[in-house]
Amino acid sequence: MAHHRPDTLEHAPLGRESAYPEQYDAALLYPISRAANRAPLGIEAGALPFVGQDEWHAFEVSWLNARGKPIVAVARFRLPADSPNLIESKSWKLYLNGFNQTRFDSRERVVTILEQDLAAAAGAPVSVELFDVDAPALAVRELPGECLDDLDIEISDYTPSTEHLRVSEDVVEETLYSHLLKSNCPVTGQPDWGSVLIRYRGPRLDREGLLRYLVGYRQHQDFHEHCVEHIFTDLMARARPERLLVLARYVRRGGLDISPWRGTPGEKPPESLRLARQ
């Protein structure tokens, strides 16, 4: 089915009152071009400086089987970072709600439809997995590495500043993380809370400066995916590591959580990470 043009937020459902659909409708998905937000970072569509994915979990997934009995599940979606479009989160929620009173012959049919519709909106293949609500794959885990949050530092700057990113000559390989990530929705201004993991090999990052930099997103307005790309490009420019992975696990909102990661070629995120706040 036809989708909206992926180049504007003007008609996006985010920040507007919306009637919840009672039947499946693929046209509810609202794609947004990634290009406009990447341009200020110097990222060109044909020459991405990273590999990565946007991993989404949907916790309010349900449909009717052929006899009208409700089925519930948790869905995991993975969009490639090189897809031309991301999908606006409220439109995704509305789209999934359209499954609630729609009958499907099988679980496999639901997966097929989700893959087809999401790929059409994103402009690239999207992987879909459905889990039972008590599946072991959904177990809560912890981030690996060392936490920065106990550093006793004074902070007065709540916009991202690369001036805080400093390195020493020592070359290290380490994994650092913080639960203090917060940014704001560029449409509604609502807070988006998250945790961020940075794994790298290269000149040692000053930890106090890194934490100040990450806290600097506290009043920054942008989509989750672009915040991660912003962090990645800033770290690459200032620290010039040999290898780098930036992963954010954002807190669930509206039954959806978003966990983008971006890395240098060959990097992969830790498997099966779902945090308590998600």
C-alpha positions as CSV (number, residue, x, y, z in Angstrom):
1,M,0.0,0.0,0.0
2,A,1.1,3.6,-0.6
3,H,3.1,5.4,2.1
4,H,3.5,9.1,2.8
5,R,6.5,10.9,1.2
6,P,9.5,10.3,3.5
7,D,10.7,13.9,3.6
8,T,8.7,15.9,6.1
9,L,7.3,15.8,9.6
10,E,4.6,18.2,8.6
11,H,1.9,15.5,8.4
12,A,3.4,13.0,10.8
13,P,1.0,11.7,13.5
14,L,3.6,12.4,16.2
15,G,2.4,15.2,18.5
16,R,-1.2,15.1,17.1
17,E,-4.4,13.6,18.4
18,S,-4.9,10.3,16.5
19,A,-7.8,7.8,16.4
20,Y,-6.6,4.3,17.0
21,P,-7.4,2.1,14.1
22,E,-9.5,-1.1,14.5
23,Q,-8.3,-2.8,11.3
24,Y,-4.9,-3.4,9.7
25,D,-3.7,-0.6,7.4
26,A,-0.2,-0.5,6.0
27,A,-0.7,3.1,5.0
28,L,-0.4,4.2,8.6
29,L,3.3,3.8,8.6
30,Y,5.1,7.2,8.2
31,P,8.6,7.1,6.8
32,I,11.1,9.9,7.4
33,S,14.2,10.4,5.3
34,R,17.4,10.0,7.3
35,A,19.3,12.3,4.9
36,A,18.2,15.7,6.3
37,N,19.4,14.9,9.8
38,R,22.6,13.4,8.5
39,A,23.7,16.3,6.3
40,P,24.7,18.6,9.3
41,L,27.0,15.8,10.5
42,G,28.7,15.6,7.1
43,I,27.2,12.1,6.4
44,E,26.4,11.3,2.8
45,A,23.9,8.6,1.8
46,G,26.3,6.8,-0.5
47,A,29.3,7.0,1.9
48,L,28.1,6.1,5.5
49,P,31.0,6.2,8.0
50,F,29.5,3.3,10.0
51,V,27.5,0.1,9.9
52,G,24.6,-0.5,12.2
53,Q,21.0,-1.2,12.9
54,D,18.0,0.3,14.6
55,E,16.5,-2.4,16.9
56,W,13.0,-1.9,18.0
57,H,10.9,-4.0,20.5
58,A,7.1,-3.7,20.5
59,F,5.4,-5.0,23.6
60,E,1.8,-4.3,22.6
61,V,1.5,-6.7,19.7
62,S,-1.7,-8.7,19.3
63,W,-4.0,-10.1,16.5
64,L,-6.9,-12.5,16.2
65,N,-6.4,-16.1,14.9
66,A,-8.7,-17.6,12.3
67,R,-11.3,-18.3,14.9
68,G,-11.2,-14.9,16.5
69,K,-9.1,-15.7,19.5
70,P,-6.5,-13.1,20.5
71,I,-2.8,-13.9,20.2
72,V,-0.2,-11.8,22.0
73,A,3.5,-11.5,21.4
74,V,6.5,-9.3,21.7
75,A,8.1,-8.2,18.4
76,R,11.7,-7.4,17.6
77,F,12.4,-5.4,14.5
78,R,15.8,-4.6,13.0
79,L,16.2,-1.8,10.4
80,P,19.6,-1.4,8.7
81,A,21.3,1.9,9.2
82,D,21.7,2.2,5.4
83,S,18.0,2.2,4.8
84,P,17.0,5.6,3.3
85,N,14.2,6.1,5.8
86,L,13.5,5.6,9.5
87,I,9.8,5.1,10.6
88,E,8.1,7.6,12.8
89,S,7.4,5.9,16.1
90,K,3.7,7.0,16.7
91,S,2.8,5.9,13.2
92,W,4.4,2.5,14.0
93,K,2.3,2.2,17.1
94,L,-0.9,3.1,15.2
95,Y,0.0,0.6,12.5
96,L,0.5,-2.2,15.1
97,N,-2.8,-1.3,16.8
98,G,-4.5,-2.1,13.5
99,F,-3.6,-5.7,14.0
100,N,-5.6,-6.0,17.2
101,Q,-9.0,-6.8,15.7
102,T,-7.7,-8.3,12.4
103,R,-7.8,-12.0,11.8
104,F,-4.7,-13.8,10.4
105,D,-4.4,-17.5,9.5
106,S,-1.0,-18.0,11.2
107,R,1.9,-16.4,13.1
108,E,4.0,-16.8,9.9
109,R,1.5,-14.7,8.0
110,V,1.8,-11.9,10.5
111,V,5.6,-12.0,10.2
112,T,5.4,-11.9,6.4
113,I,3.0,-8.9,6.4
114,L,5.2,-7.0,8.9
115,E,8.3,-7.6,6.9
116,Q,6.7,-6.5,3.7
117,D,5.1,-3.3,5.1
118,L,8.1,-2.2,7.1
119,A,10.5,-2.8,4.3
120,A,8.3,-0.8,2.0
121,A,8.4,2.1,4.5
122,A,12.1,1.9,5.3
123,G,13.2,1.3,1.8
124,A,15.3,-1.7,2.8
125,P,14.7,-5.2,4.2
126,V,13.6,-5.3,7.8
127,S,13.9,-8.4,10.0
128,V,11.0,-9.4,12.2
129,E,10.9,-11.8,15.1
130,L,7.9,-12.6,17.3
131,F,8.4,-14.0,20.8
132,D,6.1,-15.4,23.4
133,V,5.8,-12.9,26.3
134,D,7.8,-15.1,28.6
135,A,10.5,-16.1,26.1
136,P,14.0,-16.4,27.6
137,A,15.2,-14.1,24.7
138,L,13.4,-11.2,26.5
139,A,15.2,-11.7,29.8
140,V,16.6,-8.5,31.3
141,R,20.4,-8.2,31.3
142,E,23.1,-5.7,32.2
143,L,25.4,-3.6,30.0
144,P,29.0,-4.9,29.8
145,G,31.9,-2.7,30.7
146,E,32.5,0.0,33.3
147,C,29.9,2.5,34.3
148,L,30.8,6.3,34.3
149,D,27.9,7.4,36.4
150,D,29.6,7.4,39.8
151,L,32.2,10.0,38.7
152,D,31.8,13.0,41.0
153,I,32.0,15.9,38.5
154,E,30.4,19.3,38.2
155,I,28.3,19.8,35.1
156,S,26.7,23.0,33.8
157,D,26.5,22.5,30.1
158,Y,23.5,20.6,28.8
159,T,24.0,20.8,25.0
160,P,26.5,18.5,23.2
161,S,30.0,19.9,23.1
162,T,32.9,18.1,21.5
163,E,35.2,20.3,23.6
164,H,34.6,17.8,26.4
165,L,36.1,15.0,24.4
166,R,39.7,14.6,25.3
167,V,42.2,11.8,24.8
168,S,45.6,10.7,26.1
169,E,48.4,9.1,24.1
170,D,47.8,5.7,25.7
171,V,46.1,3.2,23.3
172,V,43.4,1.1,25.1
173,E,40.6,-1.2,24.4
174,E,37.7,-0.7,26.7
175,T,33.9,-0.6,27.1
176,L,32.3,2.3,29.0
177,Y,28.6,3.0,29.6
178,S,26.2,5.5,31.2
179,H,22.6,5.4,32.2
180,L,22.4,9.3,32.2
181,L,21.5,9.7,28.5
182,K,18.5,11.9,27.9
183,S,17.4,13.7,24.8
184,N,14.1,15.2,23.7
185,C,11.7,14.4,20.9
186,P,12.2,16.9,18.1
187,V,8.4,17.1,17.5
188,T,6.8,16.9,21.0
189,G,9.7,17.9,23.2
190,Q,8.9,14.9,25.4
191,P,12.0,13.4,27.2
192,D,13.6,10.3,25.8
193,W,15.6,8.4,28.5
194,G,18.3,5.9,27.7
195,S,21.6,4.2,28.4
196,V,24.5,4.4,26.1
197,L,27.5,2.1,25.6
198,I,30.8,3.0,24.0
199,R,33.3,0.3,23.0
200,Y,36.5,1.3,21.3
201,R,40.1,0.7,20.7
202,G,42.3,3.8,20.4
203,P,43.6,6.7,22.4
204,R,42.2,6.6,25.9
205,L,39.1,8.8,26.4
206,D,39.1,11.1,29.4
207,R,36.2,9.6,31.3
208,E,35.0,12.8,33.1
209,G,35.0,14.6,29.7
210,L,33.1,11.8,28.1
211,L,30.4,11.9,30.8
212,R,30.1,15.6,30.4
213,Y,29.7,15.2,26.7
214,L,27.0,12.5,27.1
215,V,25.1,14.5,29.6
216,G,25.2,17.4,27.1
217,Y,22.4,15.7,25.2
218,R,20.0,16.4,28.1
219,Q,18.4,19.4,26.3
220,H,19.2,18.2,22.7
221,Q,16.3,17.6,20.4
222,D,16.6,14.8,17.9
223,F,15.5,11.3,17.1
224,H,17.1,8.4,18.9
225,E,18.8,7.2,15.8
226,H,20.4,10.5,15.0
227,C,21.6,11.1,18.5
228,V,23.6,7.8,18.2
229,E,25.0,8.9,14.9
230,H,25.9,12.3,16.4
231,I,27.8,10.6,19.2
232,F,29.6,8.3,16.8
233,T,30.7,11.0,14.4
234,D,31.9,13.3,17.2
235,L,33.9,10.5,18.8
236,M,35.5,9.5,15.5
237,A,36.4,13.1,14.7
238,R,37.8,13.9,18.2
239,A,39.3,10.6,19.3
240,R,40.1,8.9,16.0
241,P,39.8,5.4,17.4
242,E,40.8,2.3,15.3
243,R,37.5,0.7,16.2
244,L,34.3,2.1,17.7
245,L,30.8,1.0,18.6
246,V,28.1,3.3,20.0
247,L,24.9,1.7,21.2
248,A,22.0,3.3,22.9
249,R,19.1,1.5,24.7
250,Y,16.2,3.9,25.0
251,V,13.4,3.5,27.5
252,R,10.1,2.1,26.3
253,R,7.5,4.7,25.3
254,G,4.1,3.9,23.9
255,G,4.9,0.2,24.0
256,L,8.0,0.6,21.8
257,D,11.6,0.9,22.7
258,I,14.4,1.8,20.2
259,S,18.0,0.7,20.5
260,P,20.2,2.0,17.6
261,W,23.8,1.1,17.2
262,R,26.5,2.4,14.9
263,G,30.0,1.0,14.5
264,T,33.1,0.9,12.4
265,P,33.0,-1.9,9.8
266,G,33.3,-5.3,11.5
267,E,31.8,-4.1,14.8
268,K,28.8,-5.9,16.2
269,P,26.8,-5.1,19.4
270,P,26.5,-7.4,22.4
271,E,23.8,-10.0,21.8
272,S,20.4,-10.0,23.6
273,L,20.7,-6.8,25.5
274,R,17.4,-5.6,27.1
275,L,17.7,-3.5,30.2
276,A,15.4,-3.2,33.2
277,R,14.1,0.2,32.1
278,Q,13.1,-1.2,28.7
